[in-house]
Structure formats: C-alpha cells, structure tokens
Amino acid sequence: MTDSNNTKPSIVLVHGAFADATGWQKVIPLLEAKGFTVTAVQNPLKSIEDDVATTKRAIELQKGEVVLVGHSYGGAIITGAGANNPKVKALVYVAAFAPDAGETIGALIAQYPPTALGTGLVPDSAGFLFIDRAKFHEIFAKDVSEGESAIMAATQKPVAGASFGETQSVAAWKTVPSWYAISTQDHAINPDSERFMAKRMNAHITEIEASHVSFISQPAKIVKIIEEAAGTVKAGA
C-alpha cells in the first residue's frame, strides 16, 4: 500500500435504527484495506438530538477531513451532524433518510409508505420500537442468510419512537456533496422515497438490487461508493 492514511479523509459510519455499529463489520475491513481510518459510531438511539451530538463528537476526534456515511435512520443523523462543519467534505446515504430542515422522518415515511415496516414494528413499555422477529428477515434483511438475519433480529437495538417526530434546523446535504445508494428491494424504506430524497439533494445516485441492508449483503458495492466520495475529497473537489 503506497497511500498514507494522511492523504485520505477519515470515514465515519453511522448506523440506523434496530442496529448498532457492529453492523458495519463487513465494510470496515474493506475500507481499512484501502488505507482509510474508519470509525463506526455507537449511537444510543434515544433521540435524534442525542445521536447527532454523539456523532459530532466522533467527527471532532478525526484528524483531517471526514466522509460521513449513514444508513437508514443514520441518514437523518449525518444530515444534522454534518452541517456547518468544515471537516465534513462528503455525505454518503445508504438506503437512508435525508430530511430537510424542519422535516420529520415520520413525514417522509407517510409520503411514500413502506411496503412492510409499518406492520412489523413492536413498541416496548417505554415507547422504543423493535421489528417483530418473525418479520425481521422479510422487512429488513431479505438478501441476508436466515441464520445471519436471526442474529441481527435477536441483537437489534430499539429506537425511540418519538425520534420519528423530531425535526432539525439544518440539512447538511444542502451544502455538502452527497452520494446515495438506493436499495431497489427495500421493504423498510420505500425505494421511491429513497429516489425522491436522492434527487432532491442532487446526489450522485447508485441503485443496488438489495434489501434494506445493502452494506451487509453487498459491502463491496457500498465501499466503492464511499471510495468514490472520498476520492473527490482527496482531489480537493
């Protein structure tokens, strides 16, 4: 390897709801093999505000420029955490929400209802949401093996239902170059919603025939998109 880590931006990965940072375990080694410094943020999923603050702290720890990558609910987090930060040079959305300022995740879901997620959510006594284990494979990870999906279902991290009604005052994608990986077989976020958000932000768009978790089922394709985004930073674009 001839490239030094100092010539590349750091990659900060932000997980979505019903998951944690270990979901990036297939992406991380591929990026590190290409010389990137990678940090996967562990967000509490208690509120968008808390998760944005946690992600901002992770950005602060990076040396040099940063590419922010968000999956699903994590897209809303990078939309807030990446705003007005000179270190953040590119955003990569992976089947992710990209709300505008003042817009909620709930409103985006209502605009393009998902095919299955609405019938699969189960709240606990505190209003945190899980995906019904019996429906998890179909909704979340259809193109992942049933064995791996079963582990994901058993270890899923609940998200505060109230987060879907939170708004933010900024949207980083309005000023930061963005990339979007659309999952055409997504049963958690309607692919048409993903297309709407990607086009609205004028993102560099890639469509992947994958479930909601393309970064698990097809990690090399996601790494290629991240590397493309990072390459523009290296070039000073």
C-alpha positions as a Markdown table, in Angstrom:
| # | Residue | x | y | z |
|---|---|---|---|---|
| 1 | Met | 0.0 | 0.0 | 0.0 |
| 2 | Thr | 1.6 | 3.3 | -1.1 |
| 3 | Asp | -1.1 | 5.7 | 0.1 |
| 4 | Ser | -0.7 | 7.1 | 3.6 |
| 5 | Asn | -3.7 | 7.5 | 5.8 |
| 6 | Asn | -2.8 | 11.1 | 6.0 |
| 7 | Thr | -3.7 | 11.6 | 2.3 |
| 8 | Lys | -7.2 | 10.2 | 2.8 |
| 9 | Pro | -10.2 | 11.5 | 4.6 |
| 10 | Ser | -11.4 | 9.6 | 7.7 |
| 11 | Ile | -14.6 | 7.6 | 7.3 |
| 12 | Val | -17.3 | 7.9 | 10.0 |
| 13 | Leu | -20.0 | 5.3 | 9.8 |
| 14 | Val | -23.4 | 5.9 | 11.4 |
| 15 | His | -25.8 | 3.0 | 12.0 |
| 16 | Gly | -29.5 | 3.2 | 11.8 |
| 17 | Ala | -32.4 | 2.1 | 13.9 |
| 18 | Phe | -32.7 | -1.6 | 15.1 |
| 19 | Ala | -29.0 | -2.0 | 14.8 |
| 20 | Asp | -25.7 | -0.9 | 16.2 |
| 21 | Ala | -22.2 | -0.1 | 14.9 |
| 22 | Thr | -21.2 | -3.7 | 14.6 |
| 23 | Gly | -23.4 | -3.9 | 11.5 |
| 24 | Trp | -20.6 | -2.3 | 9.6 |
| 25 | Gln | -18.3 | -5.2 | 10.2 |
| 26 | Lys | -18.1 | -6.2 | 6.6 |
| 27 | Val | -17.5 | -2.7 | 5.4 |
| 28 | Ile | -14.8 | -1.7 | 7.9 |
| 29 | Pro | -12.1 | -4.1 | 6.9 |
| 30 | Leu | -12.6 | -3.4 | 3.2 |
| 31 | Leu | -12.1 | 0.4 | 3.8 |
| 32 | Glu | -9.2 | -0.2 | 6.1 |
| 33 | Ala | -7.5 | -2.3 | 3.5 |
| 34 | Lys | -7.7 | 0.7 | 1.2 |
| 35 | Gly | -5.9 | 2.8 | 3.7 |
| 36 | Phe | -8.8 | 4.7 | 5.3 |
| 37 | Thr | -9.1 | 5.4 | 9.0 |
| 38 | Val | -12.6 | 4.2 | 10.0 |
| 39 | Thr | -14.8 | 5.0 | 13.0 |
| 40 | Ala | -18.2 | 3.4 | 13.5 |
| 41 | Val | -20.3 | 5.5 | 15.9 |
| 42 | Gln | -22.3 | 3.8 | 18.6 |
| 43 | Asn | -25.4 | 5.9 | 18.9 |
| 44 | Pro | -27.9 | 5.5 | 21.8 |
| 45 | Leu | -31.0 | 5.8 | 19.6 |
| 46 | Lys | -32.8 | 7.7 | 22.4 |
| 47 | Ser | -33.3 | 10.9 | 20.3 |
| 48 | Ile | -32.1 | 12.5 | 17.1 |
| 49 | Glu | -30.6 | 15.3 | 19.2 |
| 50 | Asp | -28.6 | 12.9 | 21.3 |
| 51 | Asp | -27.4 | 10.9 | 18.3 |
| 52 | Val | -26.4 | 14.0 | 16.4 |
| 53 | Ala | -24.4 | 15.1 | 19.4 |
| 54 | Thr | -22.7 | 11.7 | 19.7 |
| 55 | Thr | -21.8 | 11.7 | 16.0 |
| 56 | Lys | -20.4 | 15.3 | 16.2 |
| 57 | Arg | -18.1 | 14.1 | 19.0 |
| 58 | Ala | -16.8 | 11.3 | 16.8 |
| 59 | Ile | -16.2 | 13.8 | 14.0 |
| 60 | Glu | -14.2 | 16.0 | 16.3 |
| 61 | Leu | -11.9 | 13.1 | 17.1 |
| 62 | Gln | -10.9 | 12.6 | 13.5 |
| 63 | Lys | -7.7 | 14.0 | 12.1 |
| 64 | Gly | -8.3 | 16.0 | 9.0 |
| 65 | Glu | -11.3 | 15.8 | 6.6 |
| 66 | Val | -14.2 | 13.4 | 7.0 |
| 67 | Val | -16.7 | 11.5 | 4.9 |
| 68 | Leu | -19.9 | 10.8 | 6.8 |
| 69 | Val | -21.8 | 7.7 | 5.9 |
| 70 | Gly | -25.3 | 7.0 | 7.3 |
| 71 | His | -27.7 | 4.0 | 7.0 |
| 72 | Ser | -31.4 | 4.3 | 7.3 |
| 73 | Tyr | -32.2 | 6.5 | 10.4 |
| 74 | Gly | -28.5 | 7.2 | 10.5 |
| 75 | Gly | -29.1 | 9.4 | 7.4 |
| 76 | Ala | -31.1 | 11.8 | 9.5 |
| 77 | Ile | -28.1 | 11.9 | 11.9 |
| 78 | Ile | -25.5 | 12.7 | 9.3 |
| 79 | Thr | -27.9 | 15.3 | 7.9 |
| 80 | Gly | -27.6 | 17.1 | 11.2 |
| 81 | Ala | -24.1 | 16.3 | 12.4 |
| 82 | Gly | -22.5 | 17.1 | 9.1 |
| 83 | Ala | -24.0 | 20.6 | 8.8 |
| 84 | Asn | -21.8 | 23.7 | 9.3 |
| 85 | Asn | -18.7 | 21.6 | 10.0 |
| 86 | Pro | -15.7 | 22.4 | 7.8 |
| 87 | Lys | -14.2 | 18.9 | 8.4 |
| 88 | Val | -17.1 | 17.2 | 6.7 |
| 89 | Lys | -16.5 | 17.1 | 3.0 |
| 90 | Ala | -18.9 | 14.4 | 1.7 |
| 91 | Leu | -22.0 | 12.6 | 2.8 |
| 92 | Val | -23.0 | 9.0 | 1.8 |
| 93 | Tyr | -26.5 | 7.9 | 2.3 |
| 94 | Val | -27.2 | 4.1 | 2.3 |
| 95 | Ala | -30.9 | 3.4 | 2.0 |
| 96 | Ala | -31.2 | 6.3 | 4.3 |
| 97 | Phe | -33.5 | 9.1 | 5.4 |
| 98 | Ala | -32.4 | 12.6 | 4.3 |
| 99 | Pro | -34.9 | 15.0 | 5.9 |
| 100 | Asp | -34.9 | 18.7 | 5.0 |
| 101 | Ala | -34.7 | 21.3 | 7.8 |
| 102 | Gly | -37.9 | 21.2 | 9.8 |
| 103 | Glu | -39.0 | 17.8 | 8.2 |
| 104 | Thr | -39.6 | 14.7 | 10.2 |
| 105 | Ile | -38.7 | 11.1 | 9.4 |
| 106 | Gly | -42.4 | 10.3 | 10.0 |
| 107 | Ala | -43.4 | 12.7 | 7.3 |
| 108 | Leu | -41.1 | 11.1 | 4.8 |
| 109 | Ile | -42.5 | 7.7 | 5.7 |
| 110 | Ala | -46.0 | 8.9 | 5.2 |
| 111 | Gln | -45.2 | 10.4 | 1.8 |
| 112 | Tyr | -44.0 | 7.1 | 0.5 |
| 113 | Pro | -45.4 | 4.4 | 2.8 |
| 114 | Pro | -43.1 | 1.3 | 3.2 |
| 115 | Thr | -44.3 | -2.0 | 2.0 |
| 116 | Ala | -43.9 | -3.9 | 5.2 |
| 117 | Leu | -42.3 | -1.9 | 8.1 |
| 118 | Gly | -45.5 | -0.3 | 9.3 |
| 119 | Thr | -47.0 | -3.7 | 10.2 |
| 120 | Gly | -43.8 | -5.1 | 11.7 |
| 121 | Leu | -43.0 | -2.6 | 14.5 |
| 122 | Val | -43.5 | -3.5 | 18.1 |
| 123 | Pro | -43.2 | -0.9 | 20.9 |
| 124 | Asp | -42.0 | -1.7 | 24.4 |
| 125 | Ser | -43.3 | -0.1 | 27.6 |
| 126 | Ala | -41.2 | 3.0 | 27.2 |
| 127 | Gly | -42.1 | 3.6 | 23.5 |
| 128 | Phe | -39.0 | 2.2 | 22.0 |
| 129 | Leu | -39.6 | 0.3 | 18.8 |
| 130 | Phe | -38.4 | -3.2 | 17.7 |
| 131 | Ile | -39.1 | -5.1 | 14.5 |
| 132 | Asp | -41.1 | -8.3 | 15.1 |
| 133 | Arg | -38.6 | -11.1 | 14.9 |
| 134 | Ala | -40.9 | -13.2 | 12.8 |
| 135 | Lys | -41.0 | -10.4 | 10.2 |
| 136 | Phe | -37.4 | -9.2 | 10.6 |
| 137 | His | -35.9 | -11.2 | 7.7 |
| 138 | Glu | -38.6 | -10.2 | 5.2 |
| 139 | Ile | -38.6 | -6.5 | 6.2 |
| 140 | Phe | -35.0 | -5.7 | 7.0 |
| 141 | Ala | -32.6 | -8.3 | 5.5 |
| 142 | Lys | -34.2 | -10.4 | 2.8 |
| 143 | Asp | -31.0 | -10.9 | 0.9 |
| 144 | Val | -29.0 | -11.9 | 4.0 |
| 145 | Ser | -29.0 | -15.6 | 5.1 |
| 146 | Glu | -31.7 | -16.6 | 7.6 |
| 147 | Gly | -29.0 | -17.5 | 10.1 |
| 148 | Glu | -27.3 | -14.1 | 10.0 |
| 149 | Ser | -30.7 | -12.3 | 9.9 |
| 150 | Ala | -31.8 | -14.2 | 13.0 |
| 151 | Ile | -28.7 | -12.9 | 14.9 |
| 152 | Met | -29.5 | -9.4 | 13.7 |
| 153 | Ala | -33.1 | -9.8 | 14.9 |
| 154 | Ala | -32.0 | -11.1 | 18.3 |
| 155 | Thr | -29.5 | -8.3 | 18.8 |
| 156 | Gln | -31.5 | -5.4 | 17.3 |
| 157 | Lys | -31.2 | -2.1 | 19.2 |
| 158 | Pro | -34.6 | -0.4 | 19.7 |
| 159 | Val | -35.1 | 3.2 | 18.6 |
| 160 | Ala | -37.2 | 5.8 | 20.5 |
| 161 | Gly | -40.5 | 6.1 | 18.6 |
| 162 | Ala | -40.5 | 9.8 | 19.4 |
| 163 | Ser | -37.4 | 10.3 | 17.2 |
| 164 | Phe | -39.6 | 9.9 | 14.1 |
| 165 | Gly | -41.3 | 13.2 | 15.0 |
| 166 | Glu | -38.2 | 15.2 | 15.7 |
| 167 | Thr | -37.0 | 18.0 | 13.4 |
| 168 | Gln | -33.7 | 19.6 | 12.9 |
| 169 | Ser | -32.9 | 23.2 | 11.9 |
| 170 | Val | -30.2 | 22.3 | 9.3 |
| 171 | Ala | -29.7 | 19.9 | 6.5 |
| 172 | Ala | -26.1 | 19.2 | 5.6 |
| 173 | Trp | -26.8 | 17.9 | 2.2 |
| 174 | Lys | -27.8 | 21.4 | 1.0 |
| 175 | Thr | -24.1 | 22.5 | 1.2 |
| 176 | Val | -22.1 | 19.2 | 1.3 |
| 177 | Pro | -21.6 | 17.0 | -1.8 |
| 178 | Ser | -23.7 | 13.8 | -1.4 |
| 179 | Trp | -23.9 | 10.3 | -2.6 |
| 180 | Tyr | -26.9 | 8.0 | -2.3 |
| 181 | Ala | -27.1 | 4.2 | -2.6 |
| 182 | Ile | -30.7 | 3.2 | -3.3 |
| 183 | Ser | -31.9 | -0.3 | -2.4 |
| 184 | Thr | -34.4 | -1.3 | -5.0 |
| 185 | Gln | -35.7 | -4.2 | -3.0 |
| 186 | Asp | -36.1 | -2.3 | 0.3 |
| 187 | His | -39.0 | -3.3 | 2.4 |
| 188 | Ala | -38.2 | -0.9 | 5.3 |
| 189 | Ile | -38.0 | 2.4 | 3.3 |
| 190 | Asn | -39.9 | 2.7 | 0.1 |
| 191 | Pro | -37.4 | 2.8 | -2.8 |
| 192 | Asp | -39.4 | 5.6 | -4.3 |
| 193 | Ser | -38.8 | 7.6 | -1.1 |
| 194 | Glu | -35.1 | 6.9 | -1.5 |
| 195 | Arg | -35.2 | 8.1 | -5.1 |
| 196 | Phe | -37.1 | 11.3 | -4.1 |
| 197 | Met | -34.6 | 12.1 | -1.3 |
| 198 | Ala | -31.6 | 11.4 | -3.5 |
| 199 | Lys | -32.8 | 13.5 | -6.4 |
| 200 | Arg | -33.9 | 16.3 | -4.0 |
| 201 | Met | -30.3 | 16.6 | -2.7 |
| 202 | Asn | -28.8 | 16.3 | -6.2 |
| 203 | Ala | -26.8 | 13.3 | -5.0 |
| 204 | His | -24.6 | 11.0 | -7.0 |
| 205 | Ile | -27.0 | 8.1 | -7.3 |
| 206 | Thr | -26.4 | 4.3 | -7.4 |
| 207 | Glu | -29.2 | 1.8 | -7.5 |
| 208 | Ile | -28.4 | -1.6 | -6.0 |
| 209 | Glu | -30.7 | -4.6 | -6.2 |
| 210 | Ala | -30.6 | -5.2 | -2.5 |
| 211 | Ser | -32.6 | -5.3 | 0.7 |
| 212 | His | -32.5 | -2.5 | 3.3 |
| 213 | Val | -29.1 | -3.7 | 4.4 |
| 214 | Ser | -27.0 | -3.5 | 1.2 |
| 215 | Phe | -23.9 | -2.7 | 3.3 |
| 216 | Ile | -24.2 | -6.2 | 4.7 |
| 217 | Ser | -25.4 | -8.2 | 1.7 |
| 218 | Gln | -23.2 | -6.3 | -0.8 |
| 219 | Pro | -20.5 | -4.5 | 1.1 |
| 220 | Ala | -18.1 | -4.1 | -1.8 |
| 221 | Lys | -20.6 | -2.0 | -3.7 |
| 222 | Ile | -21.1 | 0.3 | -0.7 |
| 223 | Val | -17.3 | 0.6 | -0.2 |
| 224 | Lys | -17.0 | 1.6 | -3.9 |
| 225 | Ile | -19.4 | 4.4 | -3.4 |
| 226 | Ile | -17.7 | 5.6 | -0.2 |
| 227 | Glu | -14.3 | 5.4 | -2.0 |
| 228 | Glu | -15.7 | 7.5 | -4.9 |
| 229 | Ala | -16.9 | 10.1 | -2.4 |
| 230 | Ala | -13.6 | 10.1 | -0.6 |
| 231 | Gly | -11.8 | 10.4 | -3.9 |
| 232 | Thr | -13.3 | 13.8 | -4.6 |
| 233 | Val | -12.2 | 15.0 | -1.2 |
| 234 | Lys | -8.6 | 13.8 | -1.9 |
| 235 | Ala | -8.7 | 15.7 | -5.2 |
| 236 | Gly | -9.8 | 18.8 | -3.4 |
| 237 | Ala | -13.2 | 18.9 | -5.1 |
